[in-house]
Amino acid sequence: MPDVLPLDRRRLMALGASGAAAAILPGCATMTAASPRQSIWTFDRLTDIGGIETRVEGAPSLIDSPFGRAVQFDGVDDALFINQHPLAGAETFTFEALFRPDGGAFEQRWFHLAEEAPADQPPSQTRFLFEIRVVQDRWYLDAFTRGPGYNHTLIFPERLHPCGQWFHVAQTFDSVLYRAYVDGVLQGEHPVPFTPQGPGRASVGCRINRVNYFKGAVRQARFTHAALPPERFTRG
């Protein structure tokens, strides 16, 4: 099944949290990598995500979703560790993901891109994170980036979304403003003196130091070395 975004909200809600396979939603764009400065990770397997070395911990499983196979995480000890930081070197960026949060613990740090320092230097704290905060059967987004001279969280507890449904989330930086989106709707923005991050690795399903595990599923992520407007989130 082709990879499709954005979500047709009314039809997708009718599918519920089961992730059952469905017909392609009309009018949806295909996620395609049309530029060497853009990469896509599709979570339709448990190894070699995006063709990159991937290590599995716990017992994440493959499930069907409206968009094809996805990886489900149990919120306890399931995680994937991927040996690449796909936004290393980006001066501006768009970091997107298609995921389904299923409730669980309040703090869940479910997608972490981490710079790694050389072996003879102290550990780097430079990173990107997608996180959520769960309040009963709803959640809100926490987008975070940190590096030399910058450390900022975009978090808006009043912007709640239902658990058990698929969402597209994005964080962008256009050389001035750092922004966060849910289904293409701006959650908030703030100026950040961002500088490019160095090479490193990623974790999906928890923070890279194995805390704050995610309960839900992840289908796809896209990384672009440019700030895309919402109308281009799903196009090359």
N, C-alpha and C positions, 0 to 999 in steps of 0.2 A: 504494500500500500504506500503511495507517495506520502512524503512528509508534508503536513499542511498546517498553516497558521494564517491569519489569526483565528480565534475561536468564534463560531457562531454561538453566542451566549445562550439564546433561548433553546436551540436544539441540543446544545451540549449539556445544559442543566437537566434535560429530560433523560440523559443517559445515566445520571447518578454517578456514584463512586465506584461502580463495579469495573469500569474500564473495558466494557465489552466492545468488541470490534464493531465498527459502524461504517456506513458508506461515506465517501469523501463529501465534505460539506461544500455546497456550491459557493463559488466566489472566493474560496480560500486560495491564498498564494502558496506556491511551493517554496520551501526553504532551499535555496541553491547557493553554493559557493561560487560566485562569479568573479572573484578577485583574489589574487595571491595574498592580499592583506586581510583575508577573511577565512575563518575556518568554522566547521560545523562538527559537533559531536552528537551522534545519534545513539541513544541508549537502547539499542535493540539486541544487545549481547552483554556478556559479563566480562569479556576480555577484549583487549585491543580496541578500546573506544577511540574512534577517529583514527584508527590505525596506529595508536600510541600504546606503549606498554602500560598495562592496567593490572593492579593487584586487588583482589577481592578479599574482604574480611567479613566475618559473620556469614549470613546466608541470604543476601539479596536475591530476589527471584525475578524472572521475566514474566510479564503479564501482557495481555492484550489491552490496547487503548483505542480510542476513536482514530488515532493517528498511526497505528502500527504498534509494534512491540515497545514496551517501556520497562524500566527497572523499578521494582518496588522495594522499599526499605522499611524495616520493622520498628524503627525508633528506639532500638535497644543497642545493637552492636553491628548493624549492617552498614557497610561503606565500600566505596571504590576509591582507590588511590591511583592517579594518572600522572605519568612522568612527563608533564609539560605544563608551562604557564603560557597559555595561548595569547595573552595580551602583553607579554614582555616586549618592551621597546615601544609600545604605542604611546604617542603624545596626546592623541584624542582617541576615544573608544566608544563602542557599544557592546555591552555584555547582556545577552538575552538568554532566557530559559523558558521551557514549557514544562510545567510541573503540576502535581495534584497533591496538596496538603491534606492529610487525613486526621487532623487533630493531634492528640498526644501532649507531650510536655510543653510548658510555656515557651521556653527558649530552644530554638532549633536552628543551628548554623549548618545549612544544608549544601552549600556550594562555596568552596574556598579555593582561591587562587593565591599561591604564596611564593614570594621571591625567596631564593635560597642564597645565603651568603657563602663565599668561599670557605673552605675548611679551616683556614687559619684566622677567620674573623668571627666575632660574636654572631649568634643567630639573628637573621633579619626579621624585623616586625612588619615589613612592607607587604601589603596584601589587598585583595578584594574579597568581599563576602556578600553572599545572599543569605539572609536569615529571615525567619518568621517568628512572630510571637502569637501564641494560641490562647484565645480567651473563650472558654467553653467550646462552642461549635463554630467559632469564627477565628480569623487570623488577620494580622496586618504585617506589611512588609518592612524589613529592615535591610537597607542597602548600605554598605560600609566600604570605605577605602582608607588606607593609611600608608604613608611613606615619609621620606625626609621632608619636613616642613609642612606636612598636611596630615590630618586625622579627622575624618568627618563621617557622621552617621546621618542618613536620611531615614527617619522613622516617624510615623504619623499614626498614633494609636486610634485616632478617630476614624480612620479609613479602613473599616472592617470588611472582610470578604468571607463567604461561606466555605467551610471545609468540605472535602469530598467532591470537589469539582476541579476541572482543569483550568489553569490560568497561564497567561504569558506575562512574564515580568522582564523588566529591562532596567539597566542603569547606564547612563551616558555621561560623557564629558566632552564639551565642545571648545575647549581651551580657556573657558571662563567659568561656566556653570556645570555643576554636577547635578544630575537629575535622576529621579526614579519613577518608574511607570508600572502600572498593573493593567493588563489588557489595553495598552496604548493610552491610558488615562494618566496624566501627570499626578503623582502623589506629592511631590515637592521638589525644590531645587535650592542650591546654595553655591556661592562662589567658592572655589577650592584652588589653591596654588599647586595643582597636580604636576608631578614630574614622572617620566616613564619608569616603570618597574623593570627589574632585571629577570633573567631566566629563573625558573623554579618548577613547581609541580602543583597538582590540584587534588582536592578531595571532594567527593560527592557523597552525601549521606551523613556527614558530620564535619566538624571543624578538623583541621589537619592534625591536631594533637589529640584526636579521638575523644572529644566531648561534645555535648549538645546534639545528640543524634536526631535524625529526621524520620518522621513517620509519614509515609506517602510514596509517591512515584515521580520519576523524572523521565521524560521522553527525549528531550533534545536541548542543546545549547548552541548558540552561535556567538562568535567573537569577531568583531570588526574593528580594524584600526582606523576608525573614523566615527564621528558622532552622527548617527542617523536620526532623522525625524521619525515620529511614530508611523507615518504612512509608509515608511521604508523598512520597518522592523523585520518584515518577512521576505524581503526581496533583495537580490544581489545588487 
